[in-house]
Amino acid sequence: MRIENCPLEFQCDKSWRSLKRTEDKDIRHCISCGEDVHLCRTEEDFESAQGAGKCVALRPLNREPVVMGWPKGRGPWQGGG
């Protein structure tokens, strides 16, 4: 799924359900890229994850599908992760 005006620099094609569960219900691990993906439930969650250079999952209106990727200006290729 692609969204217009999305705050993500890169949108991953993986699904939230395909990621490995962790002890934290809002964090899953991607075995393809080796990153932890942080579910952002609020704008504040997103801003915090963006500032920390974390890979994120966004669930618009708390529904599936979840959109995952790197916030703009924060991908690992930019020294943000």
N, CA, C and O atoms as a MOPAC input file, in Angstrom:
PM7 MOZYME 1SCF
protein

 N      0.84200 1    -1.17900 1     0.00000 1
 C      0.00000 1     0.00000 1     0.00000 1
 C      0.88100 1     1.23400 1     0.00000 1
 O      1.82700 1     1.30800 1     0.78400 1
 N      0.60800 1     2.17100 1    -0.82700 1
 C      1.31400 1     3.44800 1    -0.87200 1
 C      0.32700 1     4.54300 1    -0.48000 1
 O     -0.83200 1     4.52200 1    -0.89300 1
 N      0.79400 1     5.49500 1     0.31500 1
 C     -0.08000 1     6.59600 1     0.68600 1
 C      0.52800 1     7.90000 1     0.20300 1
 O      1.74000 1     8.10000 1     0.28900 1
 N     -0.31300 1     8.78100 1    -0.30300 1
 C      0.16200 1    10.09200 1    -0.71400 1
 C      0.42700 1    10.93700 1     0.52100 1
 O     -0.23700 1    10.78000 1     1.54500 1
 N      1.40200 1    11.83600 1     0.41900 1
 C      1.78800 1    12.71600 1     1.52200 1
 C      2.21400 1    11.93300 1     2.76000 1
 O      2.04600 1    12.39900 1     3.88700 1
 N      2.75900 1    10.75700 1     2.54500 1
 C      3.19600 1     9.91100 1     3.64800 1
 C      4.47400 1    10.48000 1     4.25400 1
 O      5.34500 1    10.95100 1     3.52300 1
 N      4.60000 1    10.44300 1     5.59700 1
 C      5.79700 1    10.98000 1     6.23700 1
 C      6.98800 1    10.03000 1     6.17700 1
 O      7.95400 1    10.20000 1     6.92000 1
 N      6.92600 1     9.02400 1     5.29300 1
 C      8.01300 1     8.04900 1     5.19400 1
 C      8.85700 1     8.30200 1     3.95000 1
 O      8.33400 1     8.54600 1     2.86300 1
 N     10.16000 1     8.24000 1     4.13300 1
 C     11.11600 1     8.35200 1     3.02800 1
 C     11.07900 1     7.07200 1     2.19200 1
 O     11.12100 1     7.10200 1     0.96200 1
 N     10.99900 1     5.96200 1     2.89900 1
 C     10.99800 1     4.63400 1     2.28100 1
 C      9.83500 1     3.84100 1     2.85400 1
 O      9.67800 1     3.76000 1     4.07200 1
 N      9.01800 1     3.25500 1     1.98300 1
 C      7.92900 1     2.39800 1     2.43800 1
 C      8.27400 1     0.95100 1     2.14700 1
 O      8.52800 1     0.57500 1     1.00200 1
 N      8.28000 1     0.15400 1     3.18800 1
 C      8.62600 1    -1.26800 1     3.09900 1
 C      7.44700 1    -2.06200 1     2.55400 1
 O      6.28900 1    -1.71000 1     2.78000 1
 N      7.75300 1    -3.13600 1     1.83500 1
 C      6.67100 1    -3.96200 1     1.29500 1
 C      6.33000 1    -5.14800 1     2.19700 1
 O      5.46900 1    -5.95600 1     1.85100 1
 N      6.99300 1    -5.26200 1     3.34700 1
 C      6.68500 1    -6.33300 1     4.29700 1
 C      5.38000 1    -6.00500 1     5.01600 1
 O      4.93000 1    -4.85900 1     5.01900 1
 N      4.78000 1    -7.02600 1     5.62400 1
 C      3.57600 1    -6.79700 1     6.42000 1
 C      3.91700 1    -6.89800 1     7.90400 1
 O      4.82300 1    -7.63300 1     8.29500 1
 N      3.19100 1    -6.15900 1     8.71300 1
 C      3.39500 1    -6.18700 1    10.17200 1
 C      3.26100 1    -7.61200 1    10.68600 1
 O      4.03400 1    -8.04300 1    11.54200 1
 N      2.29700 1    -8.33300 1    10.17600 1
 C      2.04800 1    -9.70800 1    10.62800 1
 C      3.18700 1   -10.65800 1    10.27700 1
 O      3.35100 1   -11.69300 1    10.92200 1
 N      3.97000 1   -10.31500 1     9.26400 1
 C      5.07400 1   -11.20500 1     8.86500 1
 C      6.32100 1   -11.00200 1     9.72100 1
 O      7.25300 1   -11.80300 1     9.65200 1
 N      6.34800 1    -9.93800 1    10.53000 1
 C      7.52000 1    -9.65000 1    11.34500 1
 C      7.51600 1   -10.48300 1    12.61600 1
 O      6.46100 1   -10.87100 1    13.11700 1
 N      8.71100 1   -10.75300 1    13.13000 1
 C      8.86900 1   -11.57000 1    14.33500 1
 C      8.44700 1   -10.76700 1    15.57200 1
 O      8.88800 1    -9.63400 1    15.77100 1
 N      7.59700 1   -11.36500 1    16.38700 1
 C      7.14400 1   -10.71500 1    17.61900 1
 C      8.30000 1   -10.57900 1    18.60400 1
 O      9.22700 1   -11.38800 1    18.61400 1
 N      8.22400 1    -9.53300 1    19.43500 1
 C      9.19700 1    -9.33000 1    20.50100 1
 C      8.43300 1    -9.26800 1    21.82400 1
 O      7.21300 1    -9.43300 1    21.85000 1
 N      9.14300 1    -9.03300 1    22.90400 1
 C      8.48800 1    -8.92300 1    24.20700 1
 C      7.57100 1    -7.70900 1    24.28300 1
 O      6.61500 1    -7.70300 1    25.05900 1
 N      7.85000 1    -6.69200 1    23.49300 1
 C      7.03900 1    -5.47700 1    23.45100 1
 C      6.03800 1    -5.61100 1    22.30900 1
 O      6.43500 1    -5.79600 1    21.15900 1
 N      4.73900 1    -5.52000 1    22.61400 1
 C      3.71500 1    -5.72100 1    21.57600 1
 C      3.75800 1    -4.67100 1    20.47300 1
 O      3.19200 1    -4.87800 1    19.39900 1
 N      4.42900 1    -3.53800 1    20.73000 1
 C      4.52300 1    -2.47300 1    19.73500 1
 C      5.83900 1    -2.46900 1    18.97100 1
 O      6.12800 1    -1.53200 1    18.22700 1
 N      6.63800 1    -3.52300 1    19.15600 1
 C      7.90300 1    -3.63700 1    18.42000 1
 C      7.97400 1    -5.04000 1    17.82900 1
 O      7.75600 1    -6.03400 1    18.52300 1
 N      8.27700 1    -5.10300 1    16.55400 1
 C      8.51000 1    -6.39400 1    15.89200 1
 C      9.84500 1    -6.31000 1    15.18200 1
 O     10.34100 1    -5.22200 1    14.89200 1
 N     10.42000 1    -7.46800 1    14.90400 1
 C     11.74400 1    -7.52000 1    14.28600 1
 C     11.63900 1    -8.06100 1    12.86500 1
 O     10.97400 1    -9.06700 1    12.61500 1
 N     12.30400 1    -7.37800 1    11.94400 1
 C     12.33300 1    -7.81200 1    10.54400 1
 C     13.59800 1    -8.62600 1    10.31700 1
 O     14.70900 1    -8.11300 1    10.45200 1
 N     13.42400 1    -9.89100 1     9.97200 1
 C     14.60900 1   -10.71900 1     9.73400 1
 C     15.23400 1   -10.41900 1     8.37000 1
 O     16.38700 1   -10.77900 1     8.13500 1
 N     14.49700 1    -9.76800 1     7.47100 1
 C     15.04500 1    -9.42400 1     6.15500 1
 C     16.10300 1    -8.32900 1     6.25100 1
 O     17.16600 1    -8.43200 1     5.63900 1
 N     15.80500 1    -7.27100 1     7.02700 1
 C     16.74900 1    -6.15100 1     7.10600 1
 C     17.45000 1    -6.06500 1     8.46300 1
 O     18.41700 1    -5.32000 1     8.61500 1
 N     16.96200 1    -6.83000 1     9.45400 1
 C     17.60500 1    -6.84400 1    10.75900 1
 C     17.20100 1    -5.70900 1    11.68000 1
 O     17.80600 1    -5.52700 1    12.73700 1
 N     16.18200 1    -4.93700 1    11.29600 1
 C     15.76100 1    -3.78500 1    12.09600 1
 C     14.55600 1    -4.11800 1    12.96800 1
 O     13.72000 1    -4.94900 1    12.61200 1
 N     14.48700 1    -3.45300 1    14.11700 1
 C     13.27000 1    -3.46700 1    14.90900 1
 C     12.34100 1    -2.42000 1    14.32500 1
 O     12.77500 1    -1.32900 1    13.95700 1
 N     11.06300 1    -2.75500 1    14.24000 1
 C     10.06100 1    -1.85700 1    13.67900 1
 C      9.12000 1    -1.45600 1    14.81100 1
 O      8.55300 1    -2.31300 1    15.48800 1
 N      8.95900 1    -0.16200 1    15.00900 1
 C      8.20100 1     0.39000 1    16.13500 1
 C      6.83500 1     0.87300 1    15.66500 1
 O      6.73500 1     1.74900 1    14.80600 1
 N      5.78200 1     0.29000 1    16.24100 1
 C      4.42300 1     0.68600 1    15.89400 1
 C      4.11000 1     2.02800 1    16.53700 1
 O      4.19700 1     2.17900 1    17.75600 1
 N      3.75100 1     2.98700 1    15.71900 1
 C      3.42000 1     4.33200 1    16.20600 1
 C      1.90400 1     4.48600 1    16.20700 1
 O      1.26000 1     4.48800 1    15.15800 1
 N      1.35300 1     4.61300 1    17.40400 1
 C     -0.09600 1     4.72200 1    17.55100 1
 C     -0.56800 1     6.17700 1    17.56100 1
 O     -1.73500 1     6.46500 1    17.29900 1
 N      0.36400 1     7.09100 1    17.86900 1
 C      0.01000 1     8.50800 1    17.93100 1
 C      1.04800 1     9.32300 1    17.17100 1
 O      2.11700 1     8.81900 1    16.82600 1
 N      0.72500 1    10.57200 1    16.91500 1
 C      1.67700 1    11.47100 1    16.27000 1
 C      2.91100 1    11.65100 1    17.15000 1
 O      4.02700 1    11.76800 1    16.64400 1
 N      2.70900 1    11.67300 1    18.46500 1
 C      3.83000 1    11.80200 1    19.40000 1
 C      4.75100 1    10.59000 1    19.32000 1
 O      5.97300 1    10.73300 1    19.35800 1
 N      4.16200 1     9.38300 1    19.20700 1
 C      4.97000 1     8.16800 1    19.03100 1
 C      5.82700 1     8.29000 1    17.77600 1
 O      7.01500 1     7.97000 1    17.78600 1
 N      5.20100 1     8.76000 1    16.69000 1
 C      5.92300 1     8.89400 1    15.42600 1
 C      7.06500 1     9.89700 1    15.54600 1
 O      8.18200 1     9.62800 1    15.10400 1
 N      6.78600 1    11.04500 1    16.14100 1
 C      7.82100 1    12.07500 1    16.27300 1
 C      8.98200 1    11.59200 1    17.12400 1
 O     10.13600 1    11.90300 1    16.82800 1
 N      8.69700 1    10.83900 1    18.17300 1
 C      9.74700 1    10.28400 1    19.02700 1
 C     10.59600 1     9.27400 1    18.25200 1
 O     11.82500 1     9.31200 1    18.31100 1
 N      9.93500 1     8.37600 1    17.53000 1
 C     10.65500 1     7.37400 1    16.73800 1
 C     11.46600 1     8.03600 1    15.62900 1
 O     12.59500 1     7.63300 1    15.35100 1
 N     10.88500 1     9.04800 1    15.00100 1
 C     11.58300 1     9.76800 1    13.93900 1
 C     12.84300 1    10.42000 1    14.48800 1
 O     13.90400 1    10.33600 1    13.87100 1
 N     12.73400 1    11.06600 1    15.63600 1
 C     13.87900 1    11.73100 1    16.24800 1
 C     14.98000 1    10.76500 1    16.63900 1
 O     16.15600 1    11.12600 1    16.66500 1
 N     14.59000 1     9.52300 1    16.94700 1
 C     15.56400 1     8.50300 1    17.34400 1
 C     16.05800 1     7.68500 1    16.15200 1
 O     16.88700 1     6.79000 1    16.32000 1
 N     15.56200 1     7.98100 1    14.95400 1
 C     16.01300 1     7.28000 1    13.75800 1
 C     15.53700 1     5.84400 1    13.67200 1
 O     16.23400 1     4.99400 1    13.11800 1
 N     14.35200 1     5.55900 1    14.21500 1
 C     13.83700 1     4.19200 1    14.23300 1
 C     12.95700 1     3.91700 1    13.01500 1
 O     12.30400 1     4.81100 1    12.47600 1
 N     12.96300 1     2.66800 1    12.61000 1
 C     12.03800 1     2.21400 1    11.58300 1
 C     10.66200 1     2.15800 1    12.23100 1
 O     10.53000 1     1.74800 1    13.38400 1
 N      9.64000 1     2.57000 1    11.49100 1
 C      8.30900 1     2.68500 1    12.08100 1
 C      7.25400 1     1.92000 1    11.30100 1
 O      7.42000 1     1.60100 1    10.12400 1
 N      6.16900 1     1.64000 1    11.99700 1
 C      4.95400 1     1.10100 1    11.39200 1
 C      3.83300 1     2.05800 1    11.75100 1
 O      3.67400 1     2.43100 1    12.91400 1
 N      3.06800 1     2.45000 1    10.76500 1
 C      1.95100 1     3.36800 1    10.97600 1
 C      0.65800 1     2.62400 1    10.70100 1
 O      0.52800 1     1.93300 1     9.69100 1
 N     -0.28000 1     2.76800 1    11.59200 1
 C     -1.58400 1     2.12200 1    11.41200 1
 C     -2.63700 1     3.21800 1    11.36800 1
 O     -3.16100 1     3.61400 1    12.40900 1
 N     -2.95000 1     3.71000 1    10.18200 1
 C     -3.94400 1     4.77500 1    10.06700 1
 C     -5.27600 1     4.36200 1    10.69200 1
 O     -5.83200 1     3.31500 1    10.36100 1
 N     -5.77100 1     5.19100 1    11.58900 1
 C     -7.04800 1     4.96800 1    12.25700 1
 C     -7.10700 1     3.62300 1    12.97700 1
 O     -8.18200 1     3.04100 1    13.12600 1
 N     -5.94200 1     3.12700 1    13.42700 1
 C     -5.83900 1     1.85600 1    14.15200 1
 C     -6.42400 1     0.67500 1    13.39300 1
 O     -6.99400 1    -0.23800 1    13.99200 1
 N     -6.28300 1     0.69600 1    12.08100 1
 C     -6.78200 1    -0.39400 1    11.25000 1
 C     -5.65500 1    -0.95700 1    10.40700 1
 O     -4.61800 1    -0.32200 1    10.21200 1
 N     -5.88100 1    -2.15600 1     9.91400 1
 C     -4.96700 1    -2.72800 1     8.94100 1
 C     -5.26100 1    -2.05000 1     7.60300 1
 O     -6.37900 1    -1.56500 1     7.43200 1
 N     -4.35700 1    -1.98400 1     6.66500 1
 C     -2.98800 1    -2.46300 1     6.77000 1
 C     -2.07700 1    -1.44800 1     7.45700 1
 O     -2.35200 1    -0.24900 1     7.50500 1
 N     -1.01600 1    -1.97100 1     7.96800 1
 C      0.01500 1    -1.14100 1     8.57600 1
 C      1.01200 1    -0.77700 1     7.48400 1
 O      1.38500 1    -1.62600 1     6.67300 1
 N      1.44200 1     0.47600 1     7.46000 1
 C      2.44800 1     0.92800 1     6.50300 1
 C      3.75100 1     1.06600 1     7.27200 1
 O      3.78500 1     1.69000 1     8.33300 1
 N      4.82600 1     0.48800 1     6.74300 1
 C      6.09600 1     0.50100 1     7.45300 1
 C      7.17900 1     1.13700 1     6.61100 1
 O      7.11900 1     1.11300 1     5.38100 1
 N      8.18300 1     1.71200 1     7.28400 1
 C      9.31800 1     2.28300 1     6.58100 1
 C     10.10300 1     3.23200 1     7.45300 1
 O      9.93200 1     3.27300 1     8.67100 1
 N     10.97400 1     4.00000 1     6.80500 1
 C     11.82400 1     4.96600 1     7.50500 1
 C     11.23800 1     6.36000 1     7.38500 1
 O     10.87700 1     6.78300 1     6.28700 1
 N     11.13400 1     7.09300 1     8.51300 1
 C     10.67800 1     8.48400 1     8.44100 1
 C     11.60300 1     9.31800 1     7.55200 1
 O     12.79300 1     9.02400 1     7.43500 1
 N     11.05800 1    10.33700 1     6.94100 1
 C     11.85800 1    11.20500 1     6.07300 1
 C     13.06800 1    11.75000 1     6.82000 1
 O     12.95500 1    12.23800 1     7.94400 1
 N     14.23300 1    11.65600 1     6.17000 1
 C     15.46600 1    12.16800 1     6.73100 1
 C     16.06500 1    11.30400 1     7.82200 1
 O     16.98800 1    11.74900 1     8.50500 1
 N     15.56600 1    10.05500 1     8.01900 1
 C     16.04100 1     9.25800 1     9.14200 1
 C     16.43800 1     7.83200 1     8.79000 1
 O     16.60800 1     7.01900 1     9.69900 1
 N     16.59200 1     7.49600 1     7.53000 1
 C     16.98300 1     6.14400 1     7.18000 1
 C     18.42200 1     5.86200 1     7.56400 1
 O     19.19700 1     6.79300 1     7.78200 1
 N     18.79300 1     4.59200 1     7.65200 1
 C     20.15900 1     4.22800 1     8.05700 1
 C     21.22200 1     4.76600 1     7.09300 1
 O     22.37100 1     4.97400 1     7.48100 1
 N     20.82900 1     4.98700 1     5.83900 1
 C     21.75900 1     5.51300 1     4.84700 1
 C     22.06700 1     6.98100 1     5.09800 1
 O     22.96400 1     7.54000 1     4.46600 1
 N     21.32900 1     7.61900 1     6.02000 1
 C     21.53500 1     9.02700 1     6.33300 1
 C     22.10400 1     9.20300 1     7.74700 1
 O     22.14700 1    10.31900 1     8.26400 1
 N     22.53200 1     8.12400 1     8.35900 1
 C     23.08800 1     8.20500 1     9.70400 1
 C     22.03100 1     8.35400 1    10.77800 1
 O     22.35100 1     8.72300 1    11.90800 1
 N     20.77700 1     8.07500 1    10.45300 1
 C     19.71200 1     8.23100 1    11.42100 1
 C     19.36400 1     6.96800 1    12.17000 1
 O     18.53200 1     7.00700 1    13.07600 1
 N     19.96800 1     5.85700 1    11.82500 1
 C     19.57300 1     4.60200 1    12.45600 1
 C     20.75800 1     3.80400 1    12.87900 1
 O     20.60300 1     2.71400 1    13.42900 1

